[in-house]
């Protein structure tokens, strides 16, 4: 993939605290690079918010996880830029390293670009590595994003070394990932999403 580096302007964003662990709905799974993930959190996307599904590995909870896969859909939007601009504005303040954008190979469908970024809360209590893919999939109405996240202790140098060695495989897998968003599993009223608000902007965007 072709790499285009860019530095986004910094905006303030509030960080939500993780809530109580959610009970994983049974039978809703996906597979990503050798790991099975189970659907752990759903936001049905009332109003203009994104429909959000977050998947966690076996044994993980919304407040204690190491890797996560998520899919979001804005069914009423028609252009990726309607999502990507507000999306980036919400996470810019959490960047701890210059973000990078990867363009897919020619002929790739369903992917406009993939954003790679390292995020952390102000107290640097943890570090979150994210690959976030934006695109419009053939035969579907609306804009979608796919996210693969890795969370661990705040050690930027070690995280860069670890994740850089796996970048190609992850980009390829994320570009090929296809998930239908679910709205029929109610949101967990006493739980926050696994990614808090570091890379989980589900707020309204302009149509």
C-alpha positions in Angstrom: 0.0 0.0 0.0 1.1 3.5 -0.7 2.0 5.6 2.3 0.9 9.2 2.8 2.0 10.8 6.0 0.1 13.7 7.5 -0.2 15.6 10.7 -3.7 16.5 11.8 -4.4 19.7 13.8 -5.0 19.1 17.5 -8.5 19.5 18.9 -9.7 18.8 22.5 -11.7 15.6 23.1 -13.2 14.2 26.3 -12.2 10.7 27.3 -14.8 8.4 28.7 -14.1 6.0 31.6 -14.6 2.3 30.8 -17.8 1.0 32.3 -18.8 -2.4 33.7 -18.0 -5.5 31.6 -20.7 -6.5 29.2 -22.1 -10.0 28.7 -21.0 -11.3 25.3 -24.0 -12.2 23.1 -23.6 -15.9 22.1 -23.1 -17.0 18.5 -22.0 -13.7 17.0 -18.4 -14.1 16.0 -15.8 -13.1 13.4 -12.2 -14.3 12.7 -9.3 -12.0 12.3 -5.7 -13.2 11.8 -6.0 -16.4 13.7 -8.2 -15.1 16.5 -11.9 -15.6 17.1 -13.7 -12.4 18.2 -17.2 -12.4 19.8 -19.6 -9.5 19.6 -19.4 -7.6 22.9 -21.0 -4.2 22.5 -23.7 -2.7 20.2 -24.8 0.8 19.7 -27.9 0.8 17.4 -27.0 4.3 16.2 -30.1 6.4 17.0 -30.4 9.7 15.2 -27.2 10.3 13.1 -24.9 8.3 15.3 -23.0 5.4 13.8 -24.2 1.9 14.2 -21.4 0.4 16.2 -20.4 -3.3 16.8 -17.3 -4.1 18.9 -15.8 -7.6 19.0 -13.5 -8.9 21.7 -11.4 -12.1 22.0 -12.5 -14.9 24.3 -12.1 -13.9 28.0 -11.8 -10.2 27.3 -14.2 -7.6 28.7 -15.0 -4.1 27.8 -12.7 -2.7 30.5 -10.0 -5.3 30.1 -8.9 -6.2 26.6 -5.8 -6.4 24.4 -7.1 -6.6 20.9 -10.4 -5.5 19.4 -12.2 -5.5 16.0 -15.0 -3.1 15.4 -17.3 -2.1 12.5 -19.3 1.1 12.3 -21.8 2.2 9.7 -23.4 5.6 8.9 -26.4 4.4 6.8 -27.6 7.9 5.8 -24.3 9.2 4.5 -23.0 8.9 1.0 -19.4 10.1 1.0 -16.4 9.0 3.1 -15.3 12.6 3.8 -18.6 13.1 5.6 -17.3 10.6 8.2 -13.5 10.9 8.1 -13.3 14.6 8.8 -15.5 14.6 12.0 -13.9 11.3 13.0 -10.4 12.6 12.9 -11.4 15.8 14.7 -12.7 13.8 17.6 -9.5 11.8 18.1 -6.8 14.3 17.2 -6.1 15.3 20.7 -5.3 11.7 21.6 -2.6 11.3 19.0 0.9 10.6 20.5 2.6 10.1 17.1 2.0 11.5 13.6 -0.8 9.6 12.0 -0.3 7.8 8.7 -2.7 7.0 5.8 -2.4 4.0 3.6 -4.1 3.9 0.2 -5.3 0.5 -1.1 -3.9 -1.1 -4.2 -5.7 -0.2 -7.5 -8.9 -2.0 -8.0 -9.6 -2.6 -4.3 -13.3 -2.2 -3.5 -14.8 -1.1 -0.2 -11.7 0.8 1.0 -10.9 4.5 0.4 -8.0 4.5 2.9 -6.7 3.1 6.2 -5.6 5.3 9.0 -2.8 4.2 11.4 -2.5 6.0 14.6 -1.2 5.7 18.2 -3.6 7.1 20.8 -3.4 7.6 24.6 -5.4 9.4 27.3 -3.8 12.4 29.0 -2.5 10.4 31.9 -0.8 7.9 29.5 -2.2 5.0 31.5 -2.2 2.9 28.4 -1.4 3.1 24.7 -3.8 2.2 21.9 -2.6 1.3 18.4 -5.3 1.6 15.7 -5.8 0.7 12.1 -9.1 2.3 10.9 -10.4 1.6 7.4 -12.9 3.9 5.8 -15.0 3.1 2.7 -18.3 2.3 0.9 -18.9 -1.3 0.2 -20.6 -2.4 -3.1 -24.3 -3.2 -2.6 -24.6 -1.4 0.7 -26.1 1.9 1.6 -24.0 4.2 3.7 -20.4 4.7 4.8 -18.5 2.1 6.9 -15.4 2.0 9.0 -13.5 -1.1 10.3 -11.1 -0.9 13.2 -8.4 -3.1 14.6 -7.0 -2.0 17.9 -4.2 -3.2 20.2 -4.1 -1.9 23.8 -1.3 -2.2 26.2 1.0 -0.3 28.7 2.3 3.1 27.5 5.6 2.2 25.8 5.6 3.9 22.4 9.0 2.7 21.2 8.2 -0.9 22.0 4.7 -0.6 20.5 6.1 0.8 17.2 8.6 -2.0 16.9 6.0 -4.7 17.7 3.2 -3.4 15.4 5.4 -2.4 12.5 6.5 -6.0 12.0 2.8 -7.0 11.7 1.6 -4.0 9.6 1.4 -5.7 6.2 -0.6 -8.7 7.4 -3.0 -6.5 9.4 -3.6 -4.1 6.5 -4.3 -7.0 4.1 -6.7 -8.6 6.6 -8.5 -5.4 7.5 -9.0 -4.5 3.8 -10.6 -7.9 3.2 -12.8 -7.9 6.3 -16.5 -7.8 5.7 -19.0 -7.6 8.5 -22.7 -6.8 8.6 -23.6 -4.3 11.3 -26.2 -5.6 13.9 -28.7 -3.4 15.6 -31.0 -6.1 17.1 -28.8 -6.7 20.2 -29.6 -3.9 22.7 -26.8 -1.6 23.9 -25.5 -2.4 27.4 -26.8 0.6 29.4 -24.2 0.2 32.2 -21.2 -0.2 29.9 -19.0 2.0 27.8 -17.6 0.8 24.5 -14.3 -1.1 24.7 -12.4 1.7 22.9 -13.8 4.4 25.1 -13.7 7.6 23.0 -10.1 7.3 21.9 -11.1 5.8 18.6 -14.8 5.3 18.9 -16.6 8.4 17.6 -20.2 7.5 17.3 -21.6 11.0 17.6 -23.7 12.7 15.0 -22.1 13.9 11.8 -23.4 16.3 9.2 -25.3 14.8 6.4 
